[in-house]
Amino acid sequence: MEIVEGSIVRSIAGRDKGSLFIVISREGDYVYLANGELRKVDRPKRKKLKHLQGTKSVSEFVQNKLAAVGKVTNSEVRKALAEFN
């Protein structure tokens, strides 16, 4: 499965192991993640793709807003993750 902007992923390595995040942007082998609580959108976590597990779920709202505006809010990220759970 391709990990794209708006994808919901689970961390499989590091201090945040087991946590859910939304991909805010992607640069090569790295992605920038946010969950709207500890990792805010204005300071996303940089993580390698090999340390992530895709959940086969993409938040359409977040993906469309990132494509249109280029930015989402922390509350929108939290809401998308709450809908996934």
Helices and strands as residue ranges (DSSP letters): E 7-11, E 20-27, E 30-34, E 45-48, G 49-51, E 52-58, H 60-68, H 74-84
